[in-house]
Amino acid sequence: MHHSTITTLNPKSPNPFFHHGPQNPSLIFSIFPPISRSHSIFNRAKLGVGISVPKHTPNPNSTSLNGSLHDRNKSRGVSLKDRDVDVATLGNLCVDVVLNVPNLPPPRKEDRKAYMDRLAASPPDKQYWEAGGNCNVAIAAARLGLQCVAIGHVGNEIYGGFLLDVLHDEGIGMVGMSVDNDFVENSAASYETLLCWVLVDPLQRHGFCSRADFSKEPAFSWLGKLSAEVKMAIKKSKILFCNGYGFDELSPGLIVSALEHAIEVGTAIFFDPGPRGKSLSAGTPEEQQALNQFLMKSDVLLLTSDEAETLTGIKNPILAGQQLLRQAVRTKWVIVKMGSKGSILITISSISFVPAFKVDVVDTVGCGDSFVAAIAFGFINSLPMVNTLAIANAVGAATAMGCGAGRNVASLDRVMQLMRESNLNEDESSWNELFDVSLDAQEVTILSKMAINGSNSRLNHVSLQSVVSELLPMFESVALKGVSCVLKE
C-alpha cells in the first residue's frame, strides 16, 4: 500500500510539466523491533544479495519464518542470469497492516503522527498483515504469467521475512538494494521494513499512514547508488516499473539513476506518479527534476484523470494525455484511468477507450496496481491497444471484488470469468463528453458490447466479443502452464 501525505502545489514552480492554479483488539509495545545494521539480509556484503526466481510452484498459504532470512533467500531458485524477466518493480516494498477503525486519521500532520504512534504501541496480529506497495503490481503480473522481480529493501525482522515469503510463494524473484561500507550510520529504524497502516472506517473509506509520512528524508536515504545486481536486474527485464511512492523510500538521484540505466540498456520504463505527483511537483528541486525526467522519458505513463489534470491543468483526460505526449521525448503511451467510467490509451496518432466492467465493488485498494500489471502484459505481448485496456479493466475490476491488495489481488480465474460475462458499463454520454473536443485526424477506437457501424464517422467501435475471443485462449494457456508446474512438482 502506498503512503499518504498532505501537500500543496507551489504556484511559483517553473517546471513546464506542472500546471499551477476484523479490528485489532489490543494496542502494548513497539511494532518496530530494533535490528542490527550488520544483520540486514541485504547488508552482509558490499553488493546486494543475488537475484533469484523460485523453481517450485507457489503456495499461497505458506508464510513460514523458520530459519535465517538470508539463507532462505539464497536458496530460493536459479540466478537471474539464467532467465529473462518481464517486469521489475523499483522500491515501494512494504507490509500493509489493515485495520478497521471507527474514524480515519485526522488531517493535521502532528495529529496523524500521534494517531500512528498509538497504533504502533503494540504489534498487530499477523492476520492483519498483507504485502503492499509494488508487491501488488508484481503479484498481479505474476498471476498473468509474467516473470517478475521486485527490487528494493526489506529488513531482517519478521515483517521482512513475511514479505520475502509472500513474494516467493507467488513466484516472484527478489533483488536486495545494497549499501557501501562507508555510509553514515543511521538509527535501527532506518533499516526496517516499511509498514503502512491501511485504515478502513465503517463507511469503507480508506486512510493510510506510515513513518515515511513524517520524515523529510526518504526512508532508505542511506542507499546511495545502484549495485551491480540491481543494474543486472534492470538490464534483464523488459519493463522497469516505478511510481511516485518510490520517492518515499529512495532518493531522487537514485531513482533517476535507475531511469537512466534502463534507457541505456533498452528496458522500457513504466511510470505512475500517483497522488505523489502533486507533492513532487511542489517538492525540492531534486524531486521536481526527477519527476520531470520521468514524465519526459518514460515509455508508458499511467495516471488517473485527476492526476493528469493536476500535472497539466487540463480537465479533459484526452487533451491532458496529448499534452503530456507533446512535452515528452520518449513516451509512446499515456494511459488515463477513470474508475467506473473505464480507461483511455492515448498515442501520437490514436485514442482507444474501453468502458469499465460492472462488478460489485468490495475494496478499491490495489486496483490501480493490478491495472498496471495488465498493461504490462499487453505491452510485452504487443496486443492491440483496445485489447490491452480490456485486460487491464478486467484485472482492476477483479481486484475490486476482493478485500485488500497483496495476495488478494485478481486471480486469473476471476479475470477470465469477468471477460466471459462481458458486462460492460457502457454509457454513450461518457463517450460524447470525452470526444466532444477537437481530436484532429486521430484514429479513435471504442470497445462496446456490439460493433456499431456508421454511428459516428470519427469513432471505430470494436465488439467486446471479438476481443474476448482473442484474449481467453491466451489466459487459458497461462492457466494450463500453471497446472503443468503443479503436476511436475
C-alpha positions, 0 to 999 in steps of 0.5 A: 500500500502506498503512503499518504501525505498532505501537500500543496502545489507551489504556484511559483514552480517553473517546471513546464510539466506542472500546471499551477492554479476484523479490528485489532483488539489490543494496542502494548509495545513497539511494532518496530523491533530494533535490528542490527545494521550488520544483520540486514539480509541485504547488508552482509556484503558490499553488493546486494544479495543475488537475484533469484526466481523460485523453481517450485510452484507457489503456495499461497498459504505458506508464510513460514519464518523458520530459519535465517532470512538470508539463507532462505533467500539464497536458496530460493531458485536459479540466478537471474542470469539464467532467465529473462524477466518481464517486469521489475518493480523499483522500491515501494516494498512494504507490509500493509497492516489493515485495520478497521477503525471507527474514524480515519486519521485526522488531517493535521500532520502532528495529529496523524503522527500521534494517531500512528504512534498509538497504533504502533504501541503494540504489534498487530496480529499477523492476520492483519498483515498483507504485502503492499506497495509494488508487491501488488503490481508484481503479484498481479503480473505474476498471476498473468504469467509474467516473470517478475522481480521486485527490487528494493529493501526489506529488513531482517525482522519478521515483517521482512521475512513475511514479505520475502515469503509472500513474494516467493510463494507467488513466484516472484524473484527478489533483488536486495538494494545494497549499501557501501561500507562507508555510509553514515550510520543511521538509527535501527529504524532506518533499516526496517521494513516499511509498514503502512497502516491501511485504515478502513472506517465503517463507511469503507473509506480508506486512510493510510499512514506510515513513518515515511509520512513524517520524515523529510528524508526518504526512508532508505536515504542511506542507499546511495547508488545502484549495485551491480545486481540491481543494474543486472536486474534492470538490464534483464527485464523488459519493463522497469516499473516505478511510481511516485511512492518510490520517492518515499523510500529512495532518493531522487538521484537514485531513482533517476539513476535507475531511469537512466540505466534502463534507457541505456540498456533498452528496458522500457520504463513504466511510470505512475506518479500517483497522488505523489505527483502533486507533492513532487511537483511542489517538492525540492528541486531534486524531486521536481527534476526527477519527476520531470525526467520521468514524465519526459522519458518514460515509455508508458505513463499511467495516471488517473484523470485527476492526476493528469489534470493536476500535472497539466491543468487540463480537465479533459483526460484526452487533451491532458494525455496529448499534452503530456505526449507533446512535452515528452521525448520518449513516451509512446503511451499515456494511459488515463484511468477513470474508475467506473467510467473505464480507461483511455490509451492515448498515442501520437496518432490514436485514442482507444477507450474501453468502458469499465466492467460492472462488478460489485465493488468490495475494496478499491485498494490495489486496483490501480496496481493490478491495472498496471500489471495488465498493461504490462502484459499487453505491452510485452505481448504487443496486443492491440491497444483496445485489447490491452485496456480490456485486460487491464479493466478486467484485472482492476475490476477483479481486484475490486471484488476482493478485500485488500491488495497483496495476495488478494489481488485478481486471480486469473480465474476471476479475470477470465470469468469477468471477460466471459460475462462481458458486462460492460458499463457502457454509457454513450454520454461518457463517450460524447463528453470525452470526444466532444473536443477537437481530436484532429485526424486521430484514429479513435477506437471504442470497445462496446458490447456490439460493433456499431457501424456508421454511428459516428464517422470519427469513432471505430467501435470494436465488439467486446466479443471479438476481443474476448475471443482473442484474449481467453485462449491466451489466459487459458494457456497461462492457466494450463502452464500453471497446472503443468508446474503443479503436476511436475512438482 
